[in-house]
């Protein structure tokens, strides 16, 4: 918990700095974006899979590392994911899921590759910390809070927070960018879910 508090404080302090710039400049810069994501959940002990969809909004503050073509990206985002299909435990039972989460801080190390004519590629990799704000499972006869240990079984109960990793690339033209990144959880969010992997696509603006 102490380590998490330090990471949060570092991210908030960095995002409080002000600047107006874009990739390729020597100054630090801000980024805002919207995202669409595809999340794949694979179950333990079988071939059962869940394919979730999601949308999100994000912000980051990007810190140039001297004269090197590197920068540190510190950010945060809000996501909404949804799914309609087989439940985690019973593949013959279907339900609708709605989950809200906040990821803070997001920490990436990026490499600035200047292609000329205001075009730049920025591959990056990093880690983050995701906190689930809320989530519901709506079945044929009941609605359940997926974080409530009084209504979910031990195998179904979701964790409230989890560390994550990501690797991706952004393509910039002047102040605009599009990008894609792939990532997953560093530990199990749900005991019966073996992997949570997400492919994200984003478009945004820097200033």
Backbone as CSV, one residue per row, in Angstrom:
resi,resn,N_x,N_y,N_z,CA_x,CA_y,CA_z,C_x,C_y,C_z
1,UNK,0.817,-1.203,0.000,0.000,0.000,0.000,0.857,1.262,0.000
2,UNK,1.965,1.253,0.777,2.862,2.389,0.823,3.446,2.681,-0.550
3,UNK,3.813,1.598,-1.283,4.374,1.759,-2.625,3.348,2.383,-3.559
4,UNK,2.087,1.965,-3.439,1.024,2.500,-4.289,0.834,3.988,-4.036
5,UNK,0.870,4.398,-2.759,0.698,5.807,-2.424,1.814,6.661,-3.013
6,UNK,3.040,6.136,-2.994,4.171,6.859,-3.572,3.982,7.035,-5.076
7,UNK,3.544,5.972,-5.766,3.308,6.046,-7.211,2.222,7.062,-7.535
8,UNK,1.139,7.063,-6.759,0.047,8.003,-6.992,0.522,9.438,-6.779
9,UNK,1.283,9.682,-5.728,1.774,11.027,-5.450,2.689,11.524,-6.560
10,UNK,3.557,10.641,-7.066,4.470,11.010,-8.147,3.707,11.390,-9.411
11,UNK,2.688,10.591,-9.746,1.902,10.856,-10.947,1.152,12.173,-10.845
12,UNK,0.507,12.424,-9.702,-0.270,13.642,-9.536,0.620,14.881,-9.550
13,UNK,1.800,14.800,-8.940,2.725,15.922,-8.939,3.180,16.253,-10.349
14,UNK,3.501,15.232,-11.135,3.987,15.446,-12.496,2.906,16.027,-13.385
15,UNK,1.653,15.536,-13.220,0.566,16.021,-14.058,0.165,17.441,-13.687
16,UNK,0.588,17.902,-12.525,0.278,19.261,-12.124,1.161,20.290,-12.791
17,UNK,2.244,19.888,-13.421,3.124,20.809,-14.121,2.436,21.341,-15.370
18,UNK,2.827,22.527,-15.842,2.191,23.121,-17.007,3.178,23.251,-18.144
19,UNK,2.655,23.063,-19.364,3.474,23.215,-20.565,2.560,23.234,-21.769
20,UNK,3.038,23.796,-22.855,2.321,23.759,-24.121,3.328,23.388,-25.187
21,UNK,3.279,22.150,-25.635,4.261,21.666,-26.601,3.684,20.488,-27.345
22,UNK,4.530,19.841,-28.157,4.125,18.671,-28.905,5.340,17.762,-29.058
23,UNK,5.150,16.488,-29.428,6.286,15.595,-29.619,7.264,16.185,-30.632
24,UNK,8.532,16.020,-30.366,9.550,16.592,-31.237,10.128,17.876,-30.682
25,UNK,9.354,18.596,-29.839,9.884,19.767,-29.160,10.729,19.323,-27.972
26,UNK,11.456,20.250,-27.409,12.262,19.938,-26.236,11.453,20.062,-24.947
27,UNK,10.276,20.694,-25.033,9.462,20.889,-23.851,8.621,19.655,-23.541
28,UNK,8.165,19.582,-22.297,7.207,18.546,-21.909,5.847,18.868,-22.527
29,UNK,4.970,17.885,-22.591,3.660,18.118,-23.203,2.586,17.219,-22.584
30,UNK,1.330,17.646,-22.785,0.162,16.911,-22.310,-0.464,16.131,-23.473
31,UNK,-1.193,15.056,-23.124,-1.963,14.302,-24.117,-3.345,13.978,-23.555
32,UNK,-4.368,14.095,-24.397,-5.714,13.632,-24.067,-6.168,12.709,-25.192
33,UNK,-6.966,11.705,-24.850,-7.374,10.755,-25.890,-8.658,10.036,-25.508
34,UNK,-9.288,9.452,-26.510,-10.403,8.528,-26.315,-9.958,7.164,-26.829
35,UNK,-10.539,6.092,-26.271,-10.087,4.739,-26.591,-11.253,3.797,-26.860
36,UNK,-10.952,2.777,-27.667,-11.836,1.611,-27.817,-10.988,0.383,-27.512
37,UNK,-11.532,-0.550,-26.753,-10.730,-1.701,-26.347,-11.468,-3.019,-26.526
38,UNK,-10.678,-4.060,-26.775,-11.162,-5.436,-26.869,-10.449,-6.240,-25.785
39,UNK,-11.204,-6.747,-24.814,-10.613,-7.497,-23.707,-10.973,-8.977,-23.824
40,UNK,-9.960,-9.823,-23.765,-10.149,-11.272,-23.842,-9.879,-11.888,-22.479
41,UNK,-10.845,-12.650,-21.988,-10.718,-13.322,-20.692,-10.777,-14.827,-20.919
42,UNK,-9.732,-15.531,-20.513,-9.679,-16.972,-20.669,-9.785,-17.637,-19.306
43,UNK,-10.614,-18.673,-19.218,-10.876,-19.331,-17.949,-9.868,-20.426,-17.632
44,UNK,-9.672,-20.668,-16.361,-8.828,-21.769,-15.907,-9.482,-23.116,-16.214
45,UNK,-8.661,-24.093,-16.591,-9.135,-25.472,-16.722,-10.094,-25.714,-17.861
46,UNK,-10.047,-24.912,-18.912,-10.957,-25.138,-20.026,-10.730,-24.160,-21.153
47,UNK,-11.546,-24.271,-22.199,-11.401,-23.426,-23.377,-12.392,-22.265,-23.379
48,UNK,-13.136,-22.095,-22.287,-14.119,-21.032,-22.219,-13.453,-19.669,-22.276
49,UNK,-13.968,-18.787,-23.139,-13.428,-17.439,-23.272,-14.560,-16.426,-23.236
50,UNK,-14.222,-15.229,-22.786,-15.133,-14.104,-22.839,-14.465,-12.997,-23.640
51,UNK,-15.184,-12.413,-24.574,-14.677,-11.301,-25.370,-15.462,-10.040,-25.028
52,UNK,-14.819,-9.152,-24.276,-15.433,-7.919,-23.814,-15.133,-6.770,-24.779
53,UNK,-15.977,-5.739,-24.743,-15.738,-4.487,-25.457,-15.681,-3.359,-24.438
54,UNK,-15.042,-2.254,-24.820,-14.959,-1.157,-23.884,-14.611,0.173,-24.524
55,UNK,-14.871,1.241,-23.773,-14.535,2.598,-24.182,-13.869,3.306,-23.014
56,UNK,-12.995,4.272,-23.327,-12.307,4.977,-22.267,-11.844,6.357,-22.682
57,UNK,-11.458,7.155,-21.688,-10.858,8.470,-21.900,-9.586,8.530,-21.059
58,UNK,-8.561,9.191,-21.592,-7.294,9.221,-20.880,-6.598,10.564,-20.951
59,UNK,-5.689,10.766,-20.009,-4.856,11.967,-19.959,-3.454,11.557,-19.516
60,UNK,-2.436,12.235,-20.058,-1.070,11.976,-19.589,-0.217,13.225,-19.714
61,UNK,0.819,13.270,-18.879,1.823,14.324,-18.931,3.134,13.664,-19.317
62,UNK,3.768,14.160,-20.372,4.947,13.530,-20.948,6.192,14.372,-20.676
63,UNK,7.164,13.772,-20.017,8.346,14.472,-19.546,9.559,14.080,-20.391
64,UNK,10.145,15.062,-21.066,11.341,14.824,-21.877,12.542,14.512,-20.983
65,UNK,13.384,13.585,-21.423,14.545,13.173,-20.642,15.817,13.768,-21.248
66,UNK,15.998,15.082,-21.006,17.174,15.783,-21.505,17.246,15.805,-23.018
67,UNK,18.439,15.589,-23.562,18.642,15.596,-25.014,18.439,14.216,-25.639
68,UNK,18.122,13.229,-24.831,17.886,11.885,-25.357,16.506,11.805,-26.011
69,UNK,16.335,10.946,-27.021,15.016,10.801,-27.671,14.086,9.909,-26.842
70,UNK,13.990,10.216,-25.551,13.179,9.435,-24.629,12.276,10.360,-23.826
71,UNK,11.148,9.817,-23.373,10.301,10.580,-22.464,9.570,9.627,-21.523
72,UNK,9.211,10.146,-20.381,8.427,9.410,-19.386,6.996,9.906,-19.437
73,UNK,6.062,8.991,-19.656,4.643,9.339,-19.723,3.967,8.928,-18.421
74,UNK,3.347,9.886,-17.734,2.610,9.644,-16.493,1.155,10.030,-16.724
75,UNK,0.240,9.099,-16.523,-1.139,9.399,-16.863,-2.172,8.656,-16.054
76,UNK,-3.411,8.804,-16.507,-4.554,8.159,-15.868,-5.655,8.006,-16.913
77,UNK,-6.571,7.066,-16.663,-7.698,6.906,-17.581,-8.889,6.288,-16.869
78,UNK,-10.065,6.484,-17.460,-11.307,5.882,-16.997,-11.836,4.975,-18.096
79,UNK,-12.303,3.779,-17.718,-12.788,2.809,-18.702,-14.144,2.245,-18.313
80,UNK,-14.910,1.917,-19.338,-16.169,1.183,-19.173,-16.118,-0.031,-20.081
81,UNK,-16.241,-1.239,-19.514,-16.235,-2.479,-20.285,-17.563,-3.221,-20.110
82,UNK,-17.985,-3.914,-21.165,-19.250,-4.640,-21.105,-19.145,-5.954,-21.870
83,UNK,-19.982,-6.899,-21.468,-19.949,-8.238,-22.055,-21.312,-8.895,-21.887
84,UNK,-21.707,-9.664,-22.881,-22.960,-10.411,-22.827,-22.684,-11.816,-23.343
85,UNK,-22.719,-12.814,-22.444,-22.410,-14.178,-22.854,-22.276,-15.115,-21.670
86,UNK,-21.437,-16.148,-21.831,-21.270,-17.151,-20.786,-20.688,-16.547,-19.503
87,UNK,-21.138,-17.052,-18.365,-20.597,-16.597,-17.091,-19.246,-17.248,-16.831
88,UNK,-18.551,-16.772,-15.819,-17.209,-17.258,-15.515,-17.222,-18.722,-15.077
89,UNK,-18.174,-19.090,-14.230,-18.197,-20.439,-13.657,-18.955,-21.437,-14.523
90,UNK,-20.139,-21.049,-15.001,-21.027,-21.971,-15.710,-21.119,-21.559,-17.181
91,UNK,-20.507,-22.357,-18.066,-20.489,-22.032,-19.489,-21.873,-22.167,-20.131
92,UNK,-22.813,-22.825,-19.437,-24.167,-22.984,-19.976,-25.078,-21.843,-19.555
93,UNK,-24.622,-20.994,-18.664,-25.415,-19.871,-18.165,-24.893,-18.573,-18.754
94,UNK,-25.803,-17.692,-19.158,-25.406,-16.419,-19.749,-25.796,-15.259,-18.838
95,UNK,-25.081,-14.159,-19.004,-25.360,-12.967,-18.212,-24.750,-11.754,-18.915
96,UNK,-25.190,-10.568,-18.499,-24.632,-9.323,-18.995,-23.763,-8.710,-17.896
97,UNK,-22.575,-8.226,-18.294,-21.650,-7.614,-17.346,-21.396,-6.161,-17.735
98,UNK,-21.288,-5.296,-16.721,-20.913,-3.901,-16.902,-19.905,-3.549,-15.822
99,UNK,-18.715,-3.077,-16.230,-17.637,-2.819,-15.284,-17.014,-1.448,-15.551
100,UNK,-16.831,-0.653,-14.481,-16.164,0.642,-14.555,-14.844,0.556,-13.801
101,UNK,-13.794,1.170,-14.363,-12.484,1.140,-13.712,-11.724,2.436,-13.950
102,UNK,-10.793,2.719,-13.034,-9.883,3.852,-13.153,-8.461,3.310,-13.078
103,UNK,-7.603,3.764,-13.974,-6.201,3.331,-13.976,-5.324,4.521,-13.634
104,UNK,-4.634,4.438,-12.493,-3.818,5.537,-11.989,-2.809,5.006,-10.980
105,UNK,-1.515,5.256,-11.178,-0.929,5.954,-12.326,-0.645,5.002,-13.480
106,UNK,-0.514,5.565,-14.662,0.023,4.859,-15.829,1.432,5.403,-16.050
107,UNK,2.415,4.519,-16.133,3.807,4.958,-16.302,4.422,4.223,-17.488
108,UNK,4.762,4.991,-18.533,5.368,4.434,-19.741,6.689,5.118,-20.049
109,UNK,7.615,4.361,-20.606,8.855,4.919,-21.145,8.759,4.840,-22.656
110,UNK,8.835,5.994,-23.323,8.673,6.048,-24.770,9.938,6.491,-25.482
111,UNK,10.074,6.055,-26.739,11.204,6.424,-27.592,10.665,7.275,-28.748
112,UNK,11.205,8.484,-28.917,10.743,9.399,-29.968,11.523,9.158,-31.257
113,UNK,10.816,8.736,-32.301,11.434,8.476,-33.604,10.891,9.495,-34.600
114,UNK,11.697,10.501,-34.920,11.278,11.586,-35.799,11.414,11.149,-37.255
115,UNK,10.303,11.119,-37.993,10.304,10.721,-39.405,10.306,11.922,-40.345
116,UNK,10.329,13.139,-39.787,10.328,14.341,-40.609,8.936,14.756,-41.038
117,UNK,8.797,16.001,-41.495,7.525,16.553,-41.972,6.433,16.439,-40.925
118,UNK,6.795,16.736,-39.670,5.859,16.748,-38.540,5.287,15.376,-38.200
119,UNK,5.955,14.316,-38.628,5.502,12.944,-38.346,6.475,12.293,-37.370
120,UNK,5.931,11.621,-36.366,6.767,10.957,-35.373,6.106,9.662,-34.911
121,UNK,6.925,8.635,-34.702,6.474,7.383,-34.098,7.036,7.301,-32.685
122,UNK,6.200,6.835,-31.756,6.631,6.712,-30.363,6.248,5.333,-29.826
123,UNK,7.138,4.340,-29.942,6.904,3.060,-29.264,7.166,3.230,-27.770
124,UNK,6.449,2.463,-26.947,6.587,2.617,-25.503,6.199,1.324,-24.789
125,UNK,6.573,1.245,-23.527,6.206,0.113,-22.671,6.149,0.620,-21.239
126,UNK,5.322,-0.043,-20.423,5.225,0.419,-19.049,4.312,-0.430,-18.188
127,UNK,4.027,0.094,-17.013,3.168,-0.567,-16.039,2.128,0.435,-15.551
128,UNK,1.088,-0.094,-14.890,0.021,0.765,-14.374,-0.672,0.060,-13.210
129,UNK,-1.583,0.773,-12.587,-2.354,0.218,-11.468,-3.832,0.508,-11.708
130,UNK,-4.641,-0.542,-11.819,-6.062,-0.412,-12.153,-6.924,-0.642,-10.922
131,UNK,-7.876,0.266,-10.708,-8.806,0.174,-9.589,-10.217,0.056,-10.156
132,UNK,-10.931,-0.983,-9.764,-12.307,-1.170,-10.230,-13.258,-0.350,-9.367
133,UNK,-14.037,0.506,-10.032,-14.979,1.381,-9.340,-16.281,0.640,-9.040
134,UNK,-16.734,-0.174,-9.978,-17.969,-0.918,-9.790,-18.188,-1.898,-10.919
135,UNK,-19.033,-2.899,-10.655,-19.323,-3.890,-11.686,-20.553,-4.716,-11.338
136,UNK,-21.365,-5.004,-12.350,-22.598,-5.758,-12.141,-22.683,-6.942,-13.102
137,UNK,-23.266,-8.020,-12.602,-23.625,-9.169,-13.425,-25.144,-9.275,-13.418
138,UNK,-25.754,-9.181,-14.598,-27.206,-9.250,-14.723,-27.591,-10.562,-15.395
139,UNK,-28.161,-11.487,-14.606,-28.590,-12.773,-15.132,-30.060,-12.769,-15.486
140,UNK,-30.587,-13.967,-15.758,-31.997,-14.075,-16.129,-32.923,-13.772,-14.952
141,UNK,-32.449,-14.079,-13.736,-33.318,-13.937,-12.573,-32.749,-13.053,-11.477
142,UNK,-31.478,-12.650,-11.587,-30.897,-11.864,-10.508,-29.818,-10.913,-11.022
143,UNK,-29.523,-9.897,-10.229,-28.437,-8.953,-10.478,-27.450,-9.044,-9.319
144,UNK,-26.141,-9.144,-9.634,-25.157,-9.295,-8.572,-24.010,-8.312,-8.740
145,UNK,-23.521,-7.818,-7.606,-22.322,-6.996,-7.577,-21.130,-7.946,-7.604
146,UNK,-20.296,-7.869,-8.646,-19.211,-8.837,-8.808,-18.085,-8.652,-7.791
147,UNK,-18.172,-7.581,-6.980,-17.171,-7.344,-5.937,-17.717,-7.625,-4.531
148,UNK,-18.955,-8.080,-4.446,-19.605,-8.333,-3.162,-19.405,-9.788,-2.748
149,UNK,-18.604,-10.011,-1.707,-18.304,-11.375,-1.267,-19.503,-12.079,-0.651
150,UNK,-20.566,-11.314,-0.339,-21.764,-11.921,0.241,-22.681,-12.547,-0.808
151,UNK,-22.492,-12.163,-2.081,-23.368,-12.702,-3.131,-22.603,-13.490,-4.190
152,UNK,-21.297,-13.258,-4.300,-20.473,-13.989,-5.271,-19.733,-15.122,-4.563
153,UNK,-19.546,-16.233,-5.271,-18.763,-17.328,-4.709,-17.278,-16.946,-4.708
154,UNK,-16.471,-17.694,-3.990,-15.035,-17.414,-3.917,-14.389,-17.433,-5.295
155,UNK,-14.813,-18.359,-6.169,-14.242,-18.467,-7.506,-14.697,-17.358,-8.443
156,UNK,-15.833,-16.717,-8.134,-16.388,-15.679,-9.004,-16.008,-14.263,-8.581
157,UNK,-15.637,-14.075,-7.333,-15.423,-12.750,-6.768,-14.240,-12.037,-7.427
158,UNK,-14.466,-10.814,-7.907,-13.408,-10.013,-8.530,-12.615,-9.256,-7.482
159,UNK,-11.324,-9.056,-7.752,-10.477,-8.211,-6.920,-10.756,-6.750,-7.252
160,UNK,-10.636,-5.878,-6.260,-10.903,-4.453,-6.457,-9.778,-3.736,-7.195
161,UNK,-8.572,-4.274,-7.191,-7.450,-3.598,-7.835,-6.440,-4.621,-8.320
162,UNK,-5.652,-4.218,-9.317,-4.674,-5.134,-9.907,-3.604,-4.331,-10.644
163,UNK,-2.359,-4.805,-10.603,-1.301,-4.209,-11.404,-1.403,-4.678,-12.842
164,UNK,-0.997,-3.837,-13.786,-1.096,-4.178,-15.212,0.200,-3.799,-15.934
165,UNK,0.359,-4.312,-17.157,1.473,-3.967,-18.027,0.927,-3.618,-19.402
166,UNK,1.704,-2.870,-20.182,1.283,-2.508,-21.533,2.487,-2.211,-22.413
167,UNK,2.304,-2.445,-23.715,3.308,-2.118,-24.722,2.557,-1.648,-25.973
168,UNK,3.046,-0.559,-26.601,2.299,-0.041,-27.740,3.102,0.960,-28.556
169,UNK,2.408,1.636,-29.468,3.044,2.639,-30.321,2.008,3.702,-30.692
170,UNK,2.444,4.953,-30.701,1.616,6.067,-31.157,2.251,6.682,-32.404
171,UNK,1.417,7.131,-33.328,1.873,7.829,-34.531,1.332,9.259,-34.484
172,UNK,2.226,10.243,-34.515,1.863,11.651,-34.388,1.978,12.368,-35.733
173,UNK,1.026,13.252,-35.980,1.145,14.242,-37.049,0.822,15.595,-36.423
174,UNK,1.850,16.412,-36.279,1.734,17.688,-35.558,1.220,17.396,-34.139
175,UNK,0.055,17.924,-33.802,-0.455,17.740,-32.439,-1.450,16.583,-32.306
176,UNK,-1.718,15.896,-33.391,-2.698,14.813,-33.365,-1.999,13.453,-33.379
177,UNK,-2.655,12.449,-32.788,-2.036,11.125,-32.791,-3.091,10.026,-32.782
178,UNK,-2.679,8.886,-33.347,-3.448,7.649,-33.237,-2.483,6.587,-32.720
179,UNK,-3.029,5.575,-32.066,-2.136,4.563,-31.520,-2.857,3.294,-31.147
180,UNK,-2.063,2.295,-30.811,-2.598,1.016,-30.359,-1.635,0.453,-29.315
181,UNK,-2.192,-0.220,-28.322,-1.340,-0.878,-27.339,-2.012,-2.144,-26.822
182,UNK,-1.167,-3.057,-26.365,-1.608,-4.369,-25.902,-1.110,-4.560,-24.479
183,UNK,-1.932,-5.161,-23.624,-1.501,-5.338,-22.245,-2.325,-6.365,-21.514
184,UNK,-2.000,-6.544,-20.256,-2.704,-7.527,-19.445,-2.472,-7.292,-17.966
185,UNK,-3.130,-8.097,-17.155,-3.007,-8.002,-15.710,-1.783,-8.772,-15.229
186,UNK,-1.149,-8.276,-14.166,0.015,-8.933,-13.587,-0.374,-10.031,-12.597
187,UNK,-1.647,-10.058,-12.218,-2.169,-11.091,-11.333,-3.630,-11.329,-11.670
188,UNK,-4.223,-12.354,-11.089,-5.597,-12.700,-11.420,-6.590,-11.712,-10.806
189,UNK,-7.479,-11.197,-11.643,-8.556,-10.353,-11.150,-9.645,-11.209,-10.518
190,UNK,-9.866,-12.395,-11.094,-10.858,-13.345,-10.604,-10.179,-14.719,-10.525
191,UNK,-10.381,-15.495,-9.438,-9.689,-16.783,-9.283,-9.855,-17.737,-10.461
192,UNK,-11.015,-17.723,-11.115,-11.262,-18.667,-12.203,-10.830,-18.150,-13.569
193,UNK,-10.368,-16.905,-13.628,-9.927,-16.332,-14.901,-8.413,-16.424,-14.999
194,UNK,-7.928,-17.131,-15.997,-6.492,-17.359,-16.140,-5.761,-16.132,-16.656
195,UNK,-6.326,-15.461,-17.656,-5.679,-14.291,-18.242,-6.695,-13.214,-18.601
196,UNK,-6.284,-11.969,-18.428,-7.024,-10.809,-18.906,-6.082,-10.057,-19.843
197,UNK,-6.336,-10.105,-21.137,-5.493,-9.426,-22.119,-6.362,-8.430,-22.901
198,UNK,-5.820,-7.237,-23.143,-6.601,-6.181,-23.767,-5.836,-5.549,-24.924
199,UNK,-6.531,-5.366,-26.059,-6.008,-4.633,-27.208,-6.769,-3.315,-27.285
200,UNK,-6.037,-2.211,-27.232,-6.637,-0.890,-27.187,-6.253,-0.057,-28.406
201,UNK,-7.210,0.714,-28.917,-6.967,1.642,-30.004,-7.355,3.040,-29.503
202,UNK,-6.506,4.034,-29.772,-6.803,5.356,-29.272,-6.482,6.448,-30.281
203,UNK,-7.172,7.577,-30.116,-6.954,8.752,-30.949,-6.995,9.967,-30.018
204,UNK,-6.085,10.927,-30.269,-6.045,12.031,-29.327,-5.317,13.260,-29.842
205,UNK,-5.058,14.164,-28.903,-4.488,15.470,-29.183,-3.478,15.806,-28.080
206,UNK,-2.370,16.458,-28.451,-1.382,16.872,-27.449,-1.229,18.395,-27.462
207,UNK,-0.828,18.924,-26.322,-0.717,20.383,-26.189,0.308,20.739,-25.115
